């Protein structure tokens, strides 16, 4: 299992955090997603493609980029 760190922008409340978490955990290969409002990050545990994770976040109306 690996971790992918994402910077998430556009989240303003805990509802946003739940929506992003649900979207990320719905991607095949994701075992768990830890999303935090401040500083707007997600740590995704599993074997999912980065492109699929970013697409899932964008479908919810937020932006995501890979953190180094």
C-alpha positions as CSV (number, residue, x, y, z in Angstrom):
1,X,0.0,0.0,0.0
2,X,1.2,3.5,-0.8
3,X,0.2,7.0,0.1
4,X,-0.6,9.8,-2.3
5,X,-0.6,13.3,-0.9
6,X,-3.0,15.8,-2.5
7,X,-3.5,19.5,-2.0
8,X,-7.3,20.2,-2.1
9,X,-8.6,23.7,-2.8
10,X,-12.1,25.0,-2.6
11,X,-13.1,23.3,0.7
12,X,-14.8,25.7,3.2
13,X,-16.4,23.5,5.8
14,X,-16.7,20.0,7.2
15,X,-19.4,19.1,4.6
16,X,-16.8,19.7,2.0
17,X,-14.3,17.4,3.8
18,X,-16.9,14.6,3.9
19,X,-17.8,15.1,0.2
20,X,-14.1,14.9,-0.8
21,X,-13.5,11.9,1.5
22,X,-16.4,10.0,0.0
23,X,-15.3,10.9,-3.5
24,X,-11.7,9.7,-2.9
25,X,-12.8,6.5,-1.1
26,X,-15.1,5.7,-4.1
27,X,-12.1,5.4,-6.4
28,X,-11.0,1.8,-7.1
29,X,-7.9,0.9,-5.2
30,X,-8.4,3.4,-2.3
31,X,-8.4,1.8,1.1
32,X,-8.8,5.0,3.1
33,X,-8.6,8.8,2.6
34,X,-7.7,11.2,5.4
35,X,-8.9,14.7,4.4
36,X,-8.3,17.9,6.4
37,X,-9.9,21.2,6.0
38,X,-6.9,23.2,7.2
39,X,-4.5,23.2,5.4
40,X,-6.6,21.6,2.7
41,X,-4.9,18.3,2.2
42,X,-5.7,14.6,1.6
43,X,-3.6,11.6,2.3
44,X,-4.9,8.7,0.2
45,X,-3.9,5.1,1.2
46,X,-4.1,2.4,-1.4
47,X,-3.2,1.7,-5.0
48,X,-5.2,4.2,-7.0
49,X,-4.1,6.3,-9.9
50,X,-3.4,9.9,-9.3
51,X,-5.4,10.9,-12.3
52,X,-8.5,9.0,-11.0
53,X,-8.1,10.7,-7.6
54,X,-7.9,14.2,-9.1
55,X,-10.8,13.5,-11.4
56,X,-13.0,12.3,-8.5
57,X,-12.2,15.5,-6.5
58,X,-13.0,17.7,-9.6
59,X,-16.3,15.9,-10.1
60,X,-17.3,17.1,-6.6
61,X,-16.4,20.7,-7.5
62,X,-13.0,21.1,-5.9
63,X,-9.5,21.2,-7.2
64,X,-6.7,18.8,-6.4
65,X,-3.0,18.7,-7.2
66,X,-0.3,16.2,-6.1
67,X,1.9,17.3,-3.3
68,X,5.6,16.5,-3.5
